[in-house]
Amino acid sequence: MDESVVIVGAGIGGLSLALSLHARGVRVTVLERAAELREVGAAVALSANGLRPLDELGLLGELEKVSAQPTALIHRGWRDDERVTAFPVGSDGSYRRRFGAPYLGIHRAEFQRVLAGACPAGMVRLGCEVTAVDPDGTVTLASGERVRGPVVVGADGVHSRVRSVVDPAARPRYTGTSAFRGIVDVADAPLLPDPGAIQFWMGPDAHVLHYAIGPHAEQINFFAVLEGPDPWTGETGPTDTDPGTLARAFDGWSPGVVQMLTAVPQSPRWPLYTLPPMTRWSRGRVVLLGDAVHTMLPHHVQGANQSIEDAAVLADLLAAPGALDGGHTAVFDRYQRLRRARTRSIQRSSLVTSGLLHLPDGPAADARNAGLTGLDPWLTWIHGVDARADTRPVPA
Ligand SMILES: Cc1cc2nc3c(=O)[nH]c(=O)nc-3n(C[C@H](O)[C@H](O)[C@H](O)COP(=O)(O)OP(=O)(O)OC[C@H]3O[C@@H](n4cnc5c(N)ncnc54)[C@H](O)[C@@H]3O)c2cc1C
């Protein structure tokens, strides 16, 4: 097969797939609507399950140079910083020994620079908005140009256009929760306990997650989630909202949290979505990957990591002999079988977690806190799974 595999979207999943296929000698064209690769969401935390496939592509060393390694995963009470649980994830090396890769916090811009920098010249075509896709593998761009591939992969994110080809009825659902985010210099939040950790503060109708980023853990990325507004009436993406909304919502929380959240101007507000499970992930020569097929709440910090897992598995299957010469239907069926249950479980668990993180003080919150001490199997379930276990080629 001489034509290139066509990937729509040069986000985390699209670039991971492009690099995995390229490493296996498969020709690829990535079509990205943005004129330049911009970061979405400021920062990202990469767990071992997402980093192992990138390590197999030889990228881990470069990523580590520009990332922070959180010391521990800590859950705290909202008002008094009470430490509910703490698991080492960096400082003592046990996480890396156990899961075969570190846990890293990284600027999105740095992450995309590393991924895009590893792509050969000409592989990623910027300024190419895809306006239509045909199940026969023909893609139409806004310019009118048509591009054909033996398969087309929709890696075009939460508001995917390619998804409508696979299932016109599938739409992301607003979860009734929204988020503010920000990046703060550690020096500007001296009241924050353990700034080098990845931490959740849990409270009534809201929670905050933060982790350190940068090569010297000199900055903190925070993500503050609130119940509402419901319904959402803004844009489908980040939307400006009344100044002071964030500060008012966290009035009375721990002084360290308040200091962190108010150290930078209030960001736009992000509506948070989930995608009801899709029963089919492909149609004809078109298949979906990442947020396009399993948008999830970010409360297990897994959206990007699951996109990387999808990419690693799909690349293994597409690089196998015959896959691009008429074998795509079998490949897509196997890909869906391997990926659907796992991504669905994490998606569902992220939804349940949203409510648990927002409980008011009382018996339910006490029961949640008691349950959090059993977080260890949860870490193993998500971070310990080798997504490529069934697809990695056996060395000759
Ligand atoms: C605020 C926030 C914080 C998050 N933090 C984390 C985290 O710490 N860890 C984690 O694992 N996950 C996190 N997530 C989730 C994570 O960002 C997503 O799951 C991940 O980016 C999905 O990757 P993707 O490649 O599927 O889509 P995206 O990264 O969204 O990429 C889609 C790409 O497709 C392009 N595109 C869209 N439409 C078209 C078109 N018609 N033609 C051409 N190109 C198109 C877009 O421009 C974009 O470049 C977070 C999400 C949010 C909202």
The ligand as a MOL file (V3000), in Angstrom:
LIG
                    3D

  0  0  0     0  0            999 V3000
M  V30 BEGIN CTAB
M  V30 COUNTS 53 58 0 0 0
M  V30 BEGIN ATOM
M  V30 1 C -8.3850 21.3960 31.6110 0
M  V30 2 C -8.0150 19.9650 31.2760 0
M  V30 3 C -6.9230 19.3770 31.9250 0
M  V30 4 C -6.5360 18.0570 31.5950 0
M  V30 5 N -5.4720 17.4900 32.2320 0
M  V30 6 C -5.0880 16.2150 31.9060 0
M  V30 7 C -3.9680 15.5780 32.5260 0
M  V30 8 O -3.2850 16.1520 33.3820 0
M  V30 9 N -3.6430 14.3000 32.1570 0
M  V30 10 C -4.3580 13.6320 31.1970 0
M  V30 11 O -4.0350 12.4550 30.8930 0
M  V30 12 N -5.4140 14.2170 30.5760 0
M  V30 13 C -5.7780 15.4830 30.9000 0
M  V30 14 N -6.8430 16.0540 30.2710 0
M  V30 15 C -7.4820 15.3480 29.1470 0
M  V30 16 C -6.6050 15.4870 27.8860 0
M  V30 17 O -6.2860 16.8330 27.6260 0
M  V30 18 C -7.3100 14.9310 26.6530 0
M  V30 19 O -7.8820 13.6880 26.9930 0
M  V30 20 C -6.3100 14.7390 25.5230 0
M  V30 21 O -5.7820 15.9780 25.0950 0
M  V30 22 C -6.9840 14.0340 24.3410 0
M  V30 23 O -6.0720 13.8960 23.2970 0
M  V30 24 P -6.6060 13.7820 21.8050 0
M  V30 25 O -5.3870 13.6310 20.9570 0
M  V30 26 O -7.6800 12.7670 21.7360 0
M  V30 27 O -7.3070 15.1670 21.4930 0
M  V30 28 P -6.6990 16.6400 21.5350 0
M  V30 29 O -5.4270 16.6710 22.3130 0
M  V30 30 O -7.8190 17.5250 21.9380 0
M  V30 31 O -6.3060 16.9430 20.0120 0
M  V30 32 C -7.2650 17.0780 18.9880 0
M  V30 33 C -6.5770 17.8120 17.8230 0
M  V30 34 O -7.4360 17.7610 16.6780 0
M  V30 35 C -7.4380 19.0160 16.0340 0
M  V30 36 N -8.6870 19.1110 15.2640 0
M  V30 37 C -9.9560 19.1790 15.7530 0
M  V30 38 N -10.8450 19.2310 14.7540 0
M  V30 39 C -10.1330 19.1890 13.6000 0
M  V30 40 C -10.4980 19.2030 12.2130 0
M  V30 41 N -11.7790 19.2860 11.8240 0
M  V30 42 N -9.5110 19.1390 11.2710 0
M  V30 43 C -8.1990 19.0520 11.6470 0
M  V30 44 N -7.8000 19.0500 12.9510 0
M  V30 45 C -8.7490 19.1070 13.9110 0
M  V30 46 C -7.3480 20.0100 17.1930 0
M  V30 47 O -6.9000 21.2900 16.7650 0
M  V30 48 C -6.3430 19.2890 18.1080 0
M  V30 49 O -5.0060 19.6220 17.7740 0
M  V30 50 C -7.2600 17.3420 30.6140 0
M  V30 51 C -8.3620 17.9430 29.9800 0
M  V30 52 C -8.7510 19.2390 30.3140 0
M  V30 53 C -9.9470 19.8670 29.6380 0
M  V30 END ATOM
M  V30 BEGIN BOND
M  V30 1 1 1 2
M  V30 2 1 2 3
M  V30 3 2 2 52
M  V30 4 2 3 4
M  V30 5 1 4 5
M  V30 6 1 4 50
M  V30 7 2 5 6
M  V30 8 1 6 7
M  V30 9 1 6 13
M  V30 10 2 7 8
M  V30 11 1 7 9
M  V30 12 1 9 10
M  V30 13 2 10 11
M  V30 14 1 10 12
M  V30 15 2 12 13
M  V30 16 1 13 14
M  V30 17 1 14 15
M  V30 18 1 14 50
M  V30 19 1 15 16
M  V30 20 1 16 17
M  V30 21 1 16 18
M  V30 22 1 18 19
M  V30 23 1 18 20
M  V30 24 1 20 21
M  V30 25 1 20 22
M  V30 26 1 22 23
M  V30 27 1 23 24
M  V30 28 2 24 25
M  V30 29 1 24 26
M  V30 30 1 24 27
M  V30 31 1 27 28
M  V30 32 2 28 29
M  V30 33 1 28 30
M  V30 34 1 28 31
M  V30 35 1 31 32
M  V30 36 1 32 33
M  V30 37 1 33 34
M  V30 38 1 33 48
M  V30 39 1 34 35
M  V30 40 1 35 36
M  V30 41 1 35 46
M  V30 42 1 36 37
M  V30 43 1 36 45
M  V30 44 2 37 38
M  V30 45 1 38 39
M  V30 46 1 39 40
M  V30 47 2 39 45
M  V30 48 1 40 41
M  V30 49 2 40 42
M  V30 50 1 42 43
M  V30 51 2 43 44
M  V30 52 1 44 45
M  V30 53 1 46 47
M  V30 54 1 46 48
M  V30 55 1 48 49
M  V30 56 2 50 51
M  V30 57 1 51 52
M  V30 58 1 52 53
M  V30 END BOND
M  V30 END CTAB
M  END
